[in-house]
Structure formats: structure tokens, C-alpha cells
């Protein structure tokens, strides 16, 4: 486990949180390779969440675009409709081992809030979800689902009322309640050891995908594409492939209304180094170091920062990062819905949109895997505003 | 040694001219003025100071204007000034440039809330180079080893957080806070000042009676600013509050 990825990461938190982070680090080191813990985790991933997820050859889409074969890693088929459950099960099991009785979590699109509410119900833990007031409004269905599972949803009215403010509020809660409360962070962000823990629990995506593509095609893919908000689904699929130089890894950030406007959420492409939420990483900020408001059509990518490992992978040139606009993502959303009968999450539609761009330029014996990190049911309210039938 | 009152307000709340006026009022009964740099994401602060940060930022407060305020204040008073900030505004400006400007403007000390001692090697050497005193926070759950490290890294005082939580006015002082104060006092060579949740004379008195070398008060003042805004009334009420707290300190010192 690494405190830093190159210079990025670290533990930039108020003193009162340091002992809790040390406690978490100790517990995670104790259990992560423990056979009983791993067996329990595998049991719930398989029987509760629905792993393994298929690697699906999107033949219609491939034919329509012409070029590389497009495969979809179907994380959208998991319980809750997104990859978030992989991490929530893992961390909730860890919380139980640590003797914690209460979970808190932040959420943007509501997917992590939902998966936390689900594991809260499953493991009988009191659960509170912090969610920006604006996100509560634009993700009503997920809010309702969280409440169905017995979680309390706390709308955050401070700051920009989105994901970053939900994290601030969850941290404020944790500062007071760490003795009985586990903070279940939903992405590869935050102070050490969270970026490592979340990566480890999400790396099941890449492990499965590698085995599956070798079984189906007998070779590794030329390219893997995944969207990057905080960066957990992308790290989850990249991690297994990062030592294979022949596999090109591409992370897709939300370019919103365009990278040359103020309205986007592309921290790696347009941000600069800074410190927030316990980590040194890239952040969108003004000339005075104040964190800037962000914009994306997808609430899950609407975050001004990015996980520290991504910052490192960018500096090392190990991953290429690109931007996809709201409009391009929306088009990809419609395209997949129509050609394959699969409704992708708007977050994942960013990855899909980029794959559709590059597939054209590639040969028909080449392979792209797109991490279809979530399904789009939650986004229908948003999409209905753009597309009328 | 005399027990100290540290009075905190947010720079630029609601505007730089008002801050200067408030500092002058507070300095009549305060030993140290602590000036907060407003930040977009103040995760260690409760609602009162969050709102103050927003008021300041919405009125165009900049880091450079914090130095202007200190420079202006120095024309009237020698009361030491400690700046409290989150790390990002400092990091963004560049640590060395920040410290140089802080020193040149007349600032005396610095608190970076989210900079842990483990990562402070360069910070400490540059603070030393520019003659800026360092203050680190300790919390009730900080281990003895860490308290010693925090004490070693601090050159002005150790800022003891009296409770599990964010900044803000609390009604009572817990016994935990008193126990922790006694433990910390034994371990530190620096003076130990207590903060978070202190708003009344009786609070100040109790901490001083139990060995604190000073108390830090913030939200109680910021609430006054929130209510009365940029006015003479505010300055008068801030001065009265500081006087009340200082009385508590003097009573506790007897």
C-alpha cells in the first residue's frame, strides 16, 4: 500500500482524523489478504451483487461504426446498476470487522449512496448519505431508493451543493463520530489509505476483463476506455492492465460544454496541482487557490478533483486522458440504447463516446474494451429534457 | 506568564475595511489576533465560519488582500497576528512566496489546518528562514508520541482542539477536554492554548484554571459579525466580547 503515488496523495487532514486513518490502515492491512475475509467478500460479490459481470461484444455497434471490435464490460448489470457496489461491499465488511456500527458516505449521482444504503441494509448498519442539494434534486429516483433501504439522506446546502460539498460534510460528520462510524468513501479519492483501498476493491473489474478477453479472443485488447470523475471505475479496470505496454489505457473526463469554457469537470486536462479532501492531486481552481464550480451533464463526473493515482499515471504518461462533451456523451447514450438495447449511464456514455471516435480509425481485428460502469435508468430525467419522442 | 486571549475572525468578512476595524476593536483586550483566510471548502469548520468564508469570498476577498489588511493594521498596533488557513491557498501561491509576503506584511505566525506534521519538513525550514512562528493543532485523540512531535514542530504555541468536531459555539465544556488539556500540558514545552467551542467567560475561566496558557475564540465573534454586519455596533460588541473573555482568563489565573 502506498501513502503516495509519486508526489500525489498523502494525508492532508485535520489532526483529529489522523488516528482514524491510522486505525483504518491497520485494519485494512490485517484483513486484505486474510483468506476468511476474501472468501466472505467473494461470496457477497457473487451471490449478492451478481459477479462476474459479462464481457459483451457489441456487434451491432461495431458493425455500424466500422473498425475495431467494441466490447463492453457490463458493470451496469450489478445490483444497484453500477460498479460502486464492488467497493461498498468490501468496505462495509471491513467496517464490520473494525466493530463500527454506523456508515456514512458521500454521493454525487447517487450510485455510491445507493450501494452504501444497500450494504447498510445488508449488514444492518445505520447509514447516512451526504448528497449535495442540487444532486438530490437531479437524482430523485436514487434518493428514493436509498430511503427504501432505510438510509437517511442528508441534503448538503453548503458551497456548490454538489459532490465536493457532500465530501466536506461527510468529513465534518466523521470528525465527531469516528468512534462508532465508518466513512465509506466511494471513489479513489481522499486521504491515504482510501485511494488504495477503493482501487483494490474495484480491481476485480480488470481482473475479470483480462481473463474474459483472453478466453474469447485469445489476446489482450489494443485499448481500454473508461470515464474518470474521481476515477474508481477506470482505476478498477486499468489496474490489471497497467503493466502491459501493448494495451493503451484511455481515461475520459467530462468536458461539459467544452474544455475552452468554464463549464466542465476535467481536472486532469484543465486543472492544476492542489490539496483538497486530504490529497495532493489535480484540481480545478482559480488563481487564488479557491476550488472552482464544475459542470457535467452527469452528476457522477461533476467533481473538481481526481484521485491521486490518476494524477501520477498522467504524469508518467501511462494513461492518456481526453475529454468528451455533454453533447457527445448524450449522442453515445442514444446510440447504444438504439443499436444494442442497452441504456448506459451518462458517466459511462463518456467512455463509450470516445471509443466510438477511435474505433473508426482502428483495424477490424483490433479490440477496444469500454468499461460500462453503470446503467442509465437514473439519468432518464436528465435525458428527457434533451430528447423528446 | 500571563495567560493569553487569541481572537479569531475571517479576513474580509464582510469586507477588508471592516476586518481592519474589527481587529482594532478586538486588539484592545486580545493578546493575539488570528486571521482566517477564507476558503471555498473549509472542512474543519462548522456552519458559522463556513458562512463567514462565503461572505468574504462573495465580496471578492483575495489572499493578497489578507496581507494588505495586516500591513494596514501594523500602522496602529503591535499585537501579534497569526494567520489560519487551509493548505491549498498557500500551496497555490507557493509556500516560499506566501511566507515571504506574510513576514513582510507584519504577520507573526501561521496555522495550516490540514498540514500534518509528517509532511511539514520543508514547511518548517521555510518558516524558520522567514521568521514565521509555527502552530500545530492537537486533538483529544492524538497519541502521546504525536503530541511530542506536534510540540517539537510548533514554535509559538500548541493549539489544542478541545472536542471531537468542527469549529463552532458549544454550550458546555466536557470533562474529556479538561483531562486532555492536563495530559497535553505535561507533554509540551510550548504553551498550550485551547480552542474550538469556547464562547463565554466561564469557558475561558475553566480552561485557564485547569492549566491552559491561553484560549482561542472564533465563532463567538463571527456570530456577532454575522448578526450586525459592517457597523460600529459590531466593533463595539466584539470589543465587549473580548473584554468578557479576558476577564474570564484573569479570573481563572488567580
Interface residues (C-beta under 8 A of the other chain):
Chain A: X10 X11 X12 X13 X14 X15 X16 X18 X19 X20 X158 X159 X164 X165 X167 X168 X171 X172 X175 X176 X177 X178 X179 X272 X273 X274 X275 X276 X277 X278 X283 X285 X287 X288 X289 X290 X291
Chain B: X39 X40 X41 X42 X43 X44 X46 X47 X50 X54 X57 X62 X63 X86 X87 X88 X89 X90 X91 X92 X93 X113 X114 X115 X116 X118 X119 X136 X137 X138 X139 X140 X141 X142 X143 X146 X150 X161 X164 X165 X166
